[in-house]
Amino acid sequence: MKRKRASLPSPFSSSTCQQKYDVFLSFRGEDTRNTFTDHLYDALQRMGIITFRDEEGLERGESIASELFKAIEESQFAIIILSKNYVSSKWCLDELAKIIKCRKEMGLTVFPIFYNVDPSDVRKQTGTFEQAFIDHQKCFEDNIKRVETWRATLREVANISGWHLQNR
């Protein structure tokens, strides 16, 4: 059964570019998968908004990174759920870098949600964000440029107007 695509305001509305997803959800599974992200995903689905969530949209046998990056490119909007352990994951940070690249190059609209984290901690990379980057610098000493790209990308996202949700 094919679902009708929700009518959303879009920077692509006058474009011939056809998007597969309305929304791409970026989140740290261990922090929010079974709580906030599940509720948000269900609400979007009920509204007829076609949403990519990593466990839902990945084709079996395909490379995870290439499938995730393709899904980002095929989305009109990205919702980034920044949580306590988001930046401890290199997967999340690579995904975030791709989202920001698509924002700059393709006009992807990005909505950050600061979930139980202070936006200033994200921007200044303090608290759990600081420790995660200390750990990344140790792991990627031979590729510090990658870590610096992640830091710059995170600062850029933190400067986008979004929602600050505490204890919800």
BASEKE-416211 format. One record per residue: chain; x negated, y, z of N, C-alpha, C, CB in turn. Coordinates in nm, 4 decimals. Glycine has a CB too. Layout:
<gugus>
> chaine, nx, ny, nz, cax, cay, caz, cx, cy, cz, cbx, cby, cbz
> A, X, Y, Z, X, Y, Z, X, Y, Z, X, Y, Z
...
</gugus>
This chain:
<gugus>
> chaine, nx, ny, nz, cax, cay, caz, cx, cy, cz, cbx, cby, cbz
> A, -0.0843, -0.1178, 0.0000, 0.0000, 0.0000, 0.0000, -0.0884, 0.1235, 0.0000, 0.0957, 0.0002, 0.1214
> A, -0.0668, 0.2117, -0.0934, -0.1439, 0.3345, -0.1011, -0.0783, 0.4426, -0.0200, -0.1602, 0.3794, -0.2448
> A, -0.1605, 0.5100, 0.0609, -0.1071, 0.6198, 0.1402, -0.1182, 0.7485, 0.0614, -0.1806, 0.6319, 0.2749
> A, -0.0233, 0.8362, 0.0836, -0.0245, 0.9667, 0.0201, -0.1292, 1.0531, 0.0896, 0.1162, 1.0334, 0.0255
> A, -0.2103, 1.1203, 0.0116, -0.3126, 1.2089, 0.0654, -0.2457, 1.3296, 0.1287, -0.4121, 1.2526, -0.0447
> A, -0.2923, 1.3636, 0.2495, -0.2376, 1.4789, 0.3199, -0.2738, 1.6068, 0.2459, -0.2892, 1.4840, 0.4650
> A, -0.1887, 1.7031, 0.2531, -0.2153, 1.8317, 0.1903, -0.2911, 1.9191, 0.2891, -0.0835, 1.9006, 0.1443
> A, -0.4196, 1.9385, 0.2627, -0.5038, 2.0172, 0.3517, -0.5592, 2.1368, 0.2760, -0.6185, 1.9314, 0.4098
> A, -0.5751, 2.2507, 0.3430, -0.6439, 2.3602, 0.2772, -0.7867, 2.3146, 0.2504, -0.6403, 2.4910, 0.3637
> A, -0.8407, 2.3459, 0.1349, -0.9695, 2.2897, 0.1013, -1.0521, 2.3809, 0.0137, -0.9513, 2.1588, 0.0341
> A, -1.1826, 2.3831, 0.0383, -1.2691, 2.4573, -0.0515, -1.2780, 2.3894, -0.1876, -1.4077, 2.4724, 0.0091
> A, -1.2297, 2.2645, -0.2002, -1.2352, 2.1913, -0.3247, -1.1063, 2.2028, -0.4057, -1.2651, 2.0472, -0.2971
> A, -1.0082, 2.2771, -0.3571, -0.8767, 2.2775, -0.4209, -0.8801, 2.3212, -0.5659, -0.7841, 2.3665, -0.3451
> A, -0.9722, 2.4097, -0.6036, -0.9775, 2.4525, -0.7426, -1.0828, 2.3742, -0.8208, -1.0064, 2.6020, -0.7505
> A, -1.1472, 2.2808, -0.7549, -1.2545, 2.2041, -0.8168, -1.2000, 2.0776, -0.8816, -1.3616, 2.1689, -0.7135
> A, -1.2750, 2.0264, -0.9779, -1.2366, 1.8992, -1.0381, -1.2952, 1.7823, -0.9597, -1.2822, 1.8932, -1.1844
> A, -1.3761, 1.8113, -0.8580, -1.4379, 1.7088, -0.7747, -1.3295, 1.6370, -0.6934, -1.5455, 1.7712, -0.6806
> A, -1.3222, 1.5059, -0.7073, -1.2209, 1.4285, -0.6353, -1.2844, 1.3631, -0.5140, -1.1561, 1.3217, -0.7272
> A, -1.2339, 1.3927, -0.3964, -1.2872, 1.3384, -0.2733, -1.2111, 1.2125, -0.2344, -1.2806, 1.4423, -0.1613
> A, -1.2837, 1.1143, -0.1803, -1.2240, 0.9890, -0.1360, -1.1647, 1.0023, 0.0037, -1.3276, 0.8774, -0.1383
> A, -1.2286, 1.0862, 0.0885, -1.1841, 1.1034, 0.2269, -1.1524, 1.2495, 0.2533, -1.2910, 1.0529, 0.3259
> A, -1.0520, 1.2700, 0.3381, -1.0257, 1.4056, 0.3860, -1.1291, 1.4424, 0.4916, -0.8818, 1.4177, 0.4434
> A, -1.1545, 1.3488, 0.5841, -1.2399, 1.3767, 0.7002, -1.3406, 1.2647, 0.7219, -1.1546, 1.3957, 0.8265
> A, -1.4635, 1.3052, 0.7537, -1.5681, 1.2125, 0.7974, -1.5909, 1.2390, 0.9455, -1.7019, 1.2300, 0.7137
> A, -1.5800, 1.1354, 1.0293, -1.6053, 1.1496, 1.1732, -1.7477, 1.1073, 1.2047, -1.5046, 1.0656, 1.2560
> A, -1.8227, 1.1975, 1.2687, -1.9582, 1.1672, 1.3145, -1.9563, 1.1670, 1.4666, -2.0631, 1.2707, 1.2588
> A, -1.9989, 1.0560, 1.5275, -1.9905, 1.0427, 1.6731, -2.0893, 0.9376, 1.7219, -1.8469, 1.0058, 1.7166
> A, -2.1197, 0.9423, 1.8498, -2.2040, 0.8411, 1.9140, -2.1095, 0.7380, 1.9738, -2.2997, 0.9040, 2.0245
> A, -2.1100, 0.6191, 1.9166, -2.0154, 0.5158, 1.9547, -2.0084, 0.4869, 2.1029, -2.0483, 0.3924, 1.8844
> A, -2.1227, 0.4726, 2.1674, -2.1232, 0.4364, 2.3092, -2.0602, 0.5449, 2.3966, -2.2657, 0.4095, 2.3555
> A, -2.0587, 0.6690, 2.3503, -2.0013, 0.7796, 2.4285, -1.8509, 0.7950, 2.4077, -2.0704, 0.9097, 2.3925
> A, -1.8053, 0.7806, 2.2831, -1.6672, 0.8229, 2.2543, -1.5844, 0.7263, 2.1704, -1.6703, 0.9528, 2.1850
> A, -1.6428, 0.6184, 2.1204, -1.5687, 0.5315, 2.0269, -1.4352, 0.4839, 2.0836, -1.6534, 0.4108, 1.9902
> A, -1.4348, 0.4364, 2.2053, -1.3128, 0.3782, 2.2619, -1.2292, 0.4779, 2.3410, -1.3484, 0.2627, 2.3506
> A, -1.2639, 0.6038, 2.3323, -1.1877, 0.7063, 2.4051, -1.1480, 0.8167, 2.3072, -1.2712, 0.7651, 2.5245
> A, -1.2140, 0.9284, 2.3161, -1.1767, 1.0459, 2.2370, -1.1726, 1.0188, 2.0865, -1.2733, 1.1581, 2.2647
> A, -1.2762, 0.9550, 2.0335, -1.2818, 0.9323, 1.8887, -1.1660, 0.8456, 1.8415, -1.4146, 0.8669, 1.8501
> A, -1.1334, 0.7401, 1.9155, -1.0189, 0.6556, 1.8785, -0.8889, 0.7357, 1.8768, -1.0061, 0.5374, 1.9758
> A, -0.8689, 0.8199, 1.9770, -0.7459, 0.9006, 1.9822, -0.7407, 1.0008, 1.8673, -0.7361, 0.9749, 2.1167
> A, -0.8529, 1.0650, 1.8382, -0.8579, 1.1593, 1.7272, -0.8331, 1.0881, 1.5947, -0.9931, 1.2313, 1.7242
> A, -0.8987, 0.9756, 1.5739, -0.8818, 0.8972, 1.4515, -0.7347, 0.8564, 1.4324, -0.9720, 0.7716, 1.4556
> A, -0.6735, 0.8044, 1.5390, -0.5329, 0.7630, 1.5311, -0.4412, 0.8809, 1.4980, -0.4892, 0.6987, 1.6633
> A, -0.4680, 0.9966, 1.5593, -0.3860, 1.1160, 1.5328, -0.4009, 1.1596, 1.3871, -0.4260, 1.2322, 1.6277
> A, -0.5218, 1.1583, 1.3361, -0.5438, 1.1963, 1.1960, -0.4731, 1.0987, 1.1015, -0.6951, 1.2008, 1.1643
> A, -0.4837, 0.9697, 1.1305, -0.4175, 0.8672, 1.0484, -0.2651, 0.8867, 1.0476, -0.4526, 0.7258, 1.1007
> A, -0.2085, 0.9138, 1.1656, -0.0631, 0.9338, 1.1752, -0.0177, 1.0523, 1.0908, -0.0215, 0.9552, 1.3214
> A, -0.1058, 1.1505, 1.0756, -0.0730, 1.2693, 0.9968, -0.0992, 1.2475, 0.8470, -0.1541, 1.3893, 1.0469
> A, -0.1433, 1.1275, 0.8122, -0.1692, 1.0964, 0.6718, -0.3037, 1.1479, 0.6221, -0.0601, 1.1533, 0.5867
> A, -0.3912, 1.1822, 0.7131, -0.5233, 1.2333, 0.6769, -0.6184, 1.1147, 0.6633, -0.5761, 1.3361, 0.7834
> A, -0.6750, 1.0991, 0.5452, -0.7630, 0.9857, 0.5166, -0.8982, 1.0135, 0.5812, -0.7780, 0.9619, 0.3620
> A, -0.9317, 0.9292, 0.6778, -1.0469, 0.9543, 0.7635, -1.1461, 0.8394, 0.7569, -1.0023, 0.9767, 0.9074
> A, -1.2741, 0.8738, 0.7401, -1.3802, 0.7743, 0.7437, -1.4362, 0.7673, 0.8853, -1.4922, 0.8080, 0.6410
> A, -1.4376, 0.6466, 0.9386, -1.5008, 0.6172, 1.0683, -1.5890, 0.4964, 1.0421, -1.3932, 0.5895, 1.1854
> A, -1.7109, 0.4968, 1.0878, -1.8096, 0.3981, 1.0439, -1.7619, 0.2533, 1.0437, -1.9284, 0.4081, 1.1298
> A, -1.6906, 0.2099, 1.1441, -1.6485, 0.0689, 1.1450, -1.5356, 0.0417, 1.0466, -1.6046, 0.0284, 1.2847
> A, -1.4623, 0.1451, 1.0067, -1.3486, 0.1275, 0.9168, -1.3894, 0.1248, 0.7701, -1.2483, 0.2375, 0.9391
> A, -1.4824, 0.2126, 0.7326, -1.5056, 0.2359, 0.5912, -1.6248, 0.1672, 0.5297, -1.5195, 0.3762, 0.5696
> A, -1.7043, 0.0953, 0.6072, -1.8236, 0.0343, 0.5513, -1.7913, -0.0946, 0.4783, -1.9249, 0.0080, 0.6602
> A, -1.8452, -0.1066, 0.3587, -1.8283, -0.2279, 0.2797, -1.9274, -0.3327, 0.3297, -1.8488, -0.1995, 0.1274
> A, -1.8843, -0.4545, 0.3480, -1.9719, -0.5620, 0.3934, -2.0809, -0.5861, 0.2886, -1.8908, -0.6923, 0.4199
> A, -2.2023, -0.6042, 0.3358, -2.3131, -0.6328, 0.2459, -2.3821, -0.5099, 0.1905, -2.2652, -0.7152, 0.1338
> A, -2.3325, -0.3918, 0.2184, -2.3926, -0.2682, 0.1685, -2.4878, -0.2115, 0.2728, -2.2836, -0.1644, 0.1324
> A, -2.5850, -0.1333, 0.2273, -2.6768, -0.0651, 0.3178, -2.5981, 0.0361, 0.4005, -2.7920, 0.0046, 0.2390
> A, -2.6158, 0.0319, 0.5319, -2.5394, 0.1196, 0.6207, -2.5679, 0.2658, 0.5906, -2.5717, 0.0891, 0.7671
> A, -2.6952, 0.3028, 0.5813, -2.7302, 0.4436, 0.5586, -2.6732, 0.4944, 0.4274, -2.8817, 0.4618, 0.5595
> A, -2.6904, 0.4194, 0.3193, -2.6415, 0.4677, 0.1901, -2.4890, 0.4761, 0.1886, -2.6902, 0.3762, 0.0770
> A, -2.4215, 0.3813, 0.2528, -2.2752, 0.3866, 0.2597, -2.2275, 0.5063, 0.3413, -2.2203, 0.2573, 0.3201
> A, -2.2936, 0.5331, 0.4554, -2.2565, 0.6493, 0.5370, -2.2798, 0.7787, 0.4602, -2.3363, 0.6508, 0.6687
> A, -2.3946, 0.7904, 0.3950, -2.4260, 0.9129, 0.3213, -2.3285, 0.9332, 0.2051, -2.5710, 0.9084, 0.2689
> A, -2.2905, 0.8244, 0.1396, -2.1930, 0.8327, 0.0300, -2.0577, 0.8794, 0.0839, -2.1784, 0.6950, -0.0415
> A, -2.0173, 0.8269, 0.1987, -1.8892, 0.8668, 0.2588, -1.8900, 1.0145, 0.2969, -1.8588, 0.7809, 0.3827
> A, -2.0040, 1.0651, 0.3452, -2.0149, 1.2077, 0.3767, -1.9950, 1.2896, 0.2495, -2.1525, 1.2400, 0.4415
> A, -2.0631, 1.2500, 0.1425, -2.0520, 1.3210, 0.0147, -1.9100, 1.3173, -0.0407, -2.1481, 1.2611, -0.0870
> A, -1.8353, 1.2132, -0.0095, -1.7002, 1.1957, -0.0624, -1.5922, 1.2509, 0.0312, -1.6743, 1.0489, -0.0886
> A, -1.6321, 1.3330, 0.1276, -1.5379, 1.3899, 0.2241, -1.5256, 1.5404, 0.2045, -1.5822, 1.3586, 0.3681
> A, -1.4073, 1.5935, 0.2378, -1.3851, 1.7376, 0.2328, -1.4280, 1.8060, 0.3614, -1.2393, 1.7671, 0.2053
> A, -1.4114, 1.7371, 0.4729, -1.4399, 1.7921, 0.6056, -1.5215, 1.6915, 0.6846, -1.3089, 1.8278, 0.6810
> A, -1.6045, 1.7424, 0.7750, -1.6762, 1.6569, 0.8698, -1.6462, 1.7094, 1.0091, -1.8315, 1.6547, 0.8414
> A, -1.6062, 1.6190, 1.0966, -1.5881, 1.6524, 1.2377, -1.7016, 1.5843, 1.3122, -1.4458, 1.6070, 1.2924
> A, -1.7837, 1.6652, 1.3781, -1.8987, 1.6144, 1.4518, -1.8656, 1.6200, 1.6000, -2.0281, 1.6961, 1.4195
> A, -1.8604, 1.5045, 1.6633, -1.8289, 1.4967, 1.8057, -1.9624, 1.4870, 1.8807, -1.7344, 1.3729, 1.8382
> A, -2.0082, 1.6023, 1.9267, -2.1358, 1.6097, 1.9977, -2.1129, 1.5724, 2.1437, -2.1989, 1.7522, 1.9859
> A, -2.1709, 1.4620, 2.1850, -2.1543, 1.4117, 2.3212, -2.2918, 1.3963, 2.3861, -2.0772, 1.2760, 2.3218
> A, -2.2920, 1.3564, 2.5104, -2.4134, 1.3496, 2.5920, -2.5281, 1.2734, 2.5242, -2.3813, 1.2845, 2.7244
> A, -2.4981, 1.1609, 2.4618, -2.6030, 1.0771, 2.4031, -2.6102, 1.0841, 2.2506, -2.5819, 0.9349, 2.4446
> A, -2.5410, 1.1790, 2.1908, -2.5379, 1.1894, 2.0438, -2.6792, 1.1952, 1.9861, -2.4583, 1.3142, 2.0001
> A, -2.7633, 1.2831, 2.0392, -2.8963, 1.3015, 1.9803, -2.9970, 1.1936, 2.0197, -2.9502, 1.4354, 2.0201
> A, -2.9588, 1.1021, 2.1066, -3.0498, 0.9919, 2.1375, -3.0525, 0.8907, 2.0234, -3.0086, 0.9230, 2.2686
> A, -2.9594, 0.9026, 1.9300, -2.9502, 0.8109, 1.8166, -3.0097, 0.8728, 1.6901, -2.8042, 0.7716, 1.7921
> A, -3.1125, 0.8072, 1.6346, -3.1694, 0.8571, 1.5089, -3.0670, 0.8453, 1.3959, -3.2984, 0.7793, 1.4727
> A, -2.9765, 0.7459, 1.4044, -2.8701, 0.7321, 1.3045, -2.7802, 0.8547, 1.3053, -2.7871, 0.6052, 1.3305
> A, -2.7384, 0.8973, 1.4259, -2.6537, 1.0162, 1.4366, -2.7249, 1.1393, 1.3827, -2.6120, 1.0393, 1.5819
> A, -2.8533, 1.1526, 1.4128, -2.9283, 1.2693, 1.3677, -2.9491, 1.2692, 1.2167, -3.0624, 1.2753, 1.4381
> A, -2.9745, 1.1528, 1.1578, -2.9859, 1.1445, 1.0119, -2.8520, 1.1777, 0.9460, -3.0334, 1.0036, 0.9689
> A, -2.7445, 1.1266, 1.0051, -2.6093, 1.1558, 0.9565, -2.5820, 1.3064, 0.9655, -2.5032, 1.0763, 1.0381
> A, -2.6196, 1.3667, 1.0766, -2.6005, 1.5096, 1.0977, -2.6775, 1.5916, 0.9941, -2.6446, 1.5485, 1.2390
> A, -2.8013, 1.5510, 0.9669, -2.8820, 1.6209, 0.8662, -2.8153, 1.6118, 0.7286, -3.0253, 1.5617, 0.8606
> A, -2.7587, 1.4966, 0.6964, -2.6897, 1.4795, 0.5675, -2.5643, 1.5674, 0.5628, -2.6517, 1.3300, 0.5447
> A, -2.4910, 1.5743, 0.6727, -2.3705, 1.6580, 0.6786, -2.4070, 1.8038, 0.6525, -2.3001, 1.6438, 0.8161
> A, -2.5111, 1.8525, 0.7162, -2.5514, 1.9919, 0.6987, -2.6023, 2.0151, 0.5567, -2.6598, 2.0305, 0.8015
> A, -2.6727, 1.9190, 0.5000, -2.7169, 1.9311, 0.3606, -2.5955, 1.9428, 0.2674, -2.8048, 1.8091, 0.3203
> A, -2.4939, 1.8614, 0.2905, -2.3720, 1.8672, 0.2086, -2.2954, 1.9975, 0.2328, -2.2812, 1.7463, 0.2389
> A, -2.3034, 2.0500, 0.3520, -2.2405, 2.1798, 0.3823, -2.3030, 2.2885, 0.2954, -2.2560, 2.2156, 0.5335
> A, -2.4350, 2.2868, 0.2864, -2.5080, 2.3880, 0.2101, -2.4936, 2.3691, 0.0595, -2.6545, 2.3852, 0.2477
> A, -2.5015, 2.2447, 0.0142, -2.5070, 2.2177, -0.1287, -2.3709, 2.1921, -0.1938, -2.5949, 2.1009, -0.1524
> A, -2.2738, 2.1409, -0.1158, -2.1467, 2.1000, -0.1741, -2.0264, 2.1695, -0.1124, -2.1306, 1.9527, -0.1605
> A, -2.0492, 2.2531, -0.0118, -1.9381, 2.3243, 0.0508, -1.8577, 2.2421, 0.1493, -1.8476, 2.3747, -0.0534
> A, -1.9151, 2.1333, 0.2004, -1.8474, 2.0527, 0.3022, -1.8142, 2.1417, 0.4217, -1.9357, 1.9313, 0.3460
> A, -1.6911, 2.1369, 0.4687, -1.6500, 2.2147, 0.5851, -1.6776, 2.1332, 0.7102, -1.4998, 2.2544, 0.5765
> A, -1.7453, 2.1953, 0.8073, -1.7899, 2.1249, 0.9277, -1.7221, 2.1832, 1.0511, -1.9434, 2.1330, 0.9420
> A, -1.6689, 2.0940, 1.1349, -1.6063, 2.1319, 1.2613, -1.6752, 2.0580, 1.3753, -1.4538, 2.1011, 1.2597
> A, -1.7534, 2.1279, 1.4576, -1.8134, 2.0603, 1.5729, -1.7186, 2.0577, 1.6926, -1.9441, 2.1289, 1.6119
> A, -1.7228, 1.9477, 1.7657, -1.6521, 1.9346, 1.8921, -1.7591, 1.9055, 1.9970, -1.5407, 1.8209, 1.8871
> A, -1.7673, 1.9909, 2.0971, -1.8634, 1.9744, 2.2055, -1.7908, 1.8985, 2.3158, -1.9199, 2.1137, 2.2569
> A, -1.8095, 1.7671, 2.3168, -1.7326, 1.6784, 2.4043, -1.8107, 1.6500, 2.5326, -1.6986, 1.5461, 2.3315
> A, -1.7644, 1.7117, 2.6414, -1.8289, 1.6978, 2.7721, -1.9761, 1.7388, 2.7696, -1.8168, 1.5547, 2.8204
> A, -2.0097, 1.8315, 2.6800, -2.1426, 1.8928, 2.6772, -2.1252, 2.0427, 2.6592, -2.2314, 1.8324, 2.5630
> A, -2.2172, 2.1176, 2.7131, -2.2149, 2.2623, 2.7000, -2.2749, 2.3014, 2.5654, -2.2915, 2.3297, 2.8164
> A, -2.2044, 2.3802, 2.4859, -2.2607, 2.4214, 2.3568, -2.3989, 2.4865, 2.3678, -2.1664, 2.5173, 2.2894
> A, -2.4249, 2.5565, 2.4787, -2.5573, 2.6186, 2.4938, -2.6655, 2.5125, 2.5160, -2.5565, 2.7188, 2.6114
> A, -2.6324, 2.3985, 2.5782, -2.7292, 2.2889, 2.5911, -2.7626, 2.2308, 2.4542, -2.6743, 2.1783, 2.6840
> A, -2.6635, 2.2270, 2.3673, -2.6855, 2.1777, 2.2316, -2.7748, 2.2770, 2.1571, -2.5496, 2.1571, 2.1565
> A, -2.7388, 2.4035, 2.1622, -2.8124, 2.5087, 2.0911, -2.9574, 2.5189, 2.1393, -2.7421, 2.6436, 2.1091
> A, -2.9745, 2.5203, 2.2721, -3.1085, 2.5364, 2.3305, -3.1818, 2.4037, 2.3473, -3.0981, 2.6054, 2.4651
> A, -3.1092, 2.2932, 2.3250, -3.1634, 2.1581, 2.3370, -3.2230, 2.1349, 2.4752, -3.2691, 2.1333, 2.2296
> A, -3.1362, 2.1579, 2.5743, -3.1721, 2.1349, 2.7136, -3.0911, 2.0161, 2.7664, -3.1471, 2.2627, 2.7999
> A, -3.1172, 1.9765, 2.8894, -3.0451, 1.8631, 2.9503, -3.0771, 1.7331, 2.8785, -2.8933, 1.8877, 2.9478
> A, -2.9761, 1.6515, 2.8523, -2.9969, 1.5219, 2.7861, -3.0517, 1.5405, 2.6447, -2.8651, 1.4422, 2.7812
> A, -3.0208, 1.6543, 2.5830, -3.0701, 1.6823, 2.4480, -3.2221, 1.7005, 2.4495, -3.0013, 1.8084, 2.3901
> A, -3.2724, 1.7680, 2.5526, -3.4169, 1.7888, 2.5659, -3.4890, 1.6550, 2.5804, -3.4477, 1.8796, 2.6871
> A, -3.4393, 1.5701, 2.6690, -3.5044, 1.4402, 2.6914, -3.5005, 1.3543, 2.5658, -3.4371, 1.3657, 2.8076
> A, -3.3898, 1.3557, 2.4948, -3.3791, 1.2761, 2.3716, -3.4859, 1.3196, 2.2706, -3.2371, 1.2903, 2.3095
> A, -3.5072, 1.4504, 2.2581, -3.6077, 1.4975, 2.1627, -3.7502, 1.4682, 2.2090, -3.5913, 1.6464, 2.1396
> A, -3.7740, 1.4672, 2.3385, -3.9051, 1.4261, 2.3898, -3.9307, 1.2808, 2.3489, -3.9125, 1.4425, 2.5461
> A, -3.8293, 1.1967, 2.3657, -3.8406, 1.0555, 2.3266, -3.8615, 1.0406, 2.1756, -3.7149, 0.9782, 2.3699
> A, -3.7873, 1.1179, 2.0958, -3.8031, 1.1112, 1.9492, -3.9436, 1.1545, 1.9072, -3.6974, 1.2002, 1.8793
> A, -3.9970, 1.2572, 1.9719, -4.1315, 1.3038, 1.9361, -4.2366, 1.1961, 1.9622, -4.1664, 1.4308, 2.0147
> A, -4.2159, 1.1179, 2.0670, -4.3085, 1.0078, 2.0963, -4.2962, 0.8987, 1.9894, -4.2805, 0.9487, 2.2376
> A, -4.1738, 0.8648, 1.9542, -4.1496, 0.7581, 1.8557, -4.1915, 0.7972, 1.7142, -4.0028, 0.7203, 1.8558
> A, -4.1801, 0.9261, 1.6832, -4.2062, 0.9723, 1.5474, -4.3280, 1.0651, 1.5413, -4.0833, 1.0439, 1.4921
> A, -4.4322, 1.0334, 1.6183, -4.5516, 1.1187, 1.6183, -4.6102, 1.1308, 1.4781, -4.6574, 1.0631, 1.7147
> A, -4.5981, 1.0254, 1.3977, -4.6516, 1.0275, 1.2616, -4.5567, 1.0956, 1.1621, -4.6806, 0.8855, 1.2157
> A, -4.4369, 1.1331, 1.2082, -4.3402, 1.2002, 1.1210, -4.2682, 1.3096, 1.2009, -4.2373, 1.0976, 1.0617
> A, -4.3457, 1.4002, 1.2566, -4.2900, 1.5056, 1.3417, -4.1994, 1.5993, 1.2619, -4.4029, 1.5857, 1.4081
> A, -4.2205, 1.6078, 1.1311, -4.1356, 1.6918, 1.0448, -3.9895, 1.6437, 1.0512, -4.1874, 1.6889, 0.8970
> A, -3.9706, 1.5143, 1.0606, -3.8353, 1.4588, 1.0717, -3.7676, 1.5077, 1.1999, -3.8398, 1.3041, 1.0693
> A, -3.8429, 1.5059, 1.3098, -3.7901, 1.5514, 1.4390, -3.7590, 1.7009, 1.4329, -3.8911, 1.5218, 1.5534
> A, -3.8463, 1.7781, 1.3707, -3.8223, 1.9226, 1.3575, -3.6991, 1.9508, 1.2712, -3.9458, 1.9920, 1.2968
> A, -3.6779, 1.8702, 1.1686, -3.5567, 1.8835, 1.0856, -3.4331, 1.8565, 1.1699, -3.5613, 1.7862, 0.9641
> A, -3.4382, 1.7524, 1.2523, -3.3247, 1.7215, 1.3407, -3.2971, 1.8375, 1.4363, -3.3521, 1.5923, 1.4209
> A, -3.4036, 1.8932, 1.4942, -3.3874, 2.0055, 1.5879, -3.3200, 2.1246, 1.5196, -3.5244, 2.0482, 1.6452
> A, -3.3684, 2.1601, 1.4005, -3.3133, 2.2741, 1.3267, -3.1678, 2.2485, 1.2880, -3.3974, 2.3025, 1.2007
> A, -3.1388, 2.1260, 1.2463, -3.0022, 2.0892, 1.2081, -2.9086, 2.1003, 1.3279, -2.9984, 1.9461, 1.1504
> A, -2.9523, 2.0527, 1.4419, -2.8702, 2.0588, 1.5627, -2.8432, 2.2037, 1.6032, -2.9386, 1.9835, 1.6779
> A, -2.9449, 2.2893, 1.5946, -2.9239, 2.4317, 1.6255, -2.8223, 2.4931, 1.5298, -3.0575, 2.5094, 1.6180
> A, -2.8322, 2.4565, 1.4035, -2.7380, 2.5091, 1.3042, -2.5946, 2.4680, 1.3365, -2.7758, 2.4605, 1.1639
> A, -2.5752, 2.3419, 1.3713, -2.4411, 2.2927, 1.4067, -2.3895, 2.3638, 1.5319, -2.4434, 2.1392, 1.4293
> A, -2.4775, 2.3852, 1.6282, -2.4367, 2.4498, 1.7535, -2.3932, 2.5941, 1.7321, -2.5505, 2.4453, 1.8541
> A, -2.4348, 2.6530, 1.6215, -2.3958, 2.7905, 1.5904, -2.2684, 2.7996, 1.5071, -2.5077, 2.8596, 1.5178
> A, -2.2094, 2.6863, 1.4735, -2.0811, 2.6840, 1.4022, -1.9702, 2.6889, 1.5069, -2.0675, 2.5557, 1.3102
> A, -1.8716, 2.7714, 1.4832, -1.7589, 2.7806, 1.5767, -1.6867, 2.6459, 1.5826, -1.6602, 2.8943, 1.5343
> A, -1.6669, 2.5975, 1.7047, -1.6003, 2.4684, 1.7220, -1.5186, 2.4655, 1.8484, -1.7013, 2.3558, 1.7237
> A, -1.4970, 2.3456, 1.9022, -1.4167, 2.3284, 2.0227, -1.5042, 2.2728, 2.1338, -1.2960, 2.2353, 1.9964
> A, -1.4872, 2.3289, 2.2532, -1.5588, 2.2829, 2.3713, -1.4568, 2.2099, 2.4593, -1.6280, 2.4030, 2.4486
> A, -1.4668, 2.0779, 2.4668, -1.3719, 1.9967, 2.5424, -1.4408, 1.9368, 2.6635, -1.3117, 1.8856, 2.4543
> A, -1.3861, 1.9625, 2.7801, -1.4382, 1.9081, 2.9043, -1.3309, 1.8198, 2.9686, -1.4823, 2.0221, 3.0009
> A, -1.3704, 1.6998, 3.0088, -1.2826, 1.6090, 3.0835, -1.1482, 1.5853, 3.0170, -1.2599, 1.6628, 3.2210
> A, -1.1514, 1.5569, 2.8876, -1.0265, 1.5273, 2.8161, -1.0347, 1.3915, 2.7535, -0.9970, 1.6329, 2.7092
</gugus>
